[in-house]
């Protein structure tokens, strides 16, 4: 299930001229029959406006496909943001973006795990590193999609923490294998 899908130009219109969080919330209510919390609305507002800035790049075609809150098949997990389009050889390319609003985090000694304030909580909890999370979604989709398996579709996961500075923790060499599979983009 996809909560919201549009072209890049439609998404930019919703993000920059409408209140994108209200648009996505309406789509969510229509798809699921229930609403979302105020904290999720705020997360959409801030993160989707940051994605609108990224998509302002004219090299990204206006007809590129955008999907928000794509629920993975037979799972409760949702991909935050997807950008899809074709390359010069007419191959479908899909970029999976894991969005986080974190402004700080701490390295864990555990593989693919990081400490952060998650879901608006005031205390830190351990959980998956955003790059690992994005990669795991791509790996999951690969298992369910014949087009990915035959090479007709390429998946590229990444994580975007638009409030998080480069600090040697979230981007520590301990996470190198995960950062190589799913690049990490930070503030600025």
HELIX and SHEET records of a PDB file:
HELIX    1   1 UNK A    8  UNK A   17  1                                  10    
HELIX    2   2 UNK A   20  UNK A   32  1                                  13    
HELIX    3   3 UNK A   38  UNK A   55  1                                  18    
HELIX    4   4 UNK A  130  UNK A  144  1                                  15    
HELIX    5   5 UNK A  146  UNK A  149  1                                   4    
HELIX    6   6 UNK A  173  UNK A  175  5                                   3    
HELIX    7   7 UNK A  176  UNK A  181  1                                   6    
SHEET    1   A 6 UNK A   2  UNK A   7  0                                        
SHEET    2   A 6 UNK A  65  UNK A  71 -1                                        
SHEET    3   A 6 UNK A  78  UNK A  86 -1                                        
SHEET    4   A 6 UNK A  92  UNK A 100 -1                                        
SHEET    5   A 6 UNK A 153  UNK A 161  1                                        
SHEET    6   A 6 UNK A 183  UNK A 186  1                                        
SHEET    1   B 3 UNK A 106  UNK A 107  0                                        
SHEET    2   B 3 UNK A 113  UNK A 117 -1                                        
SHEET    3   B 3 UNK A 124  UNK A 128 -1                                        
END                                                                             
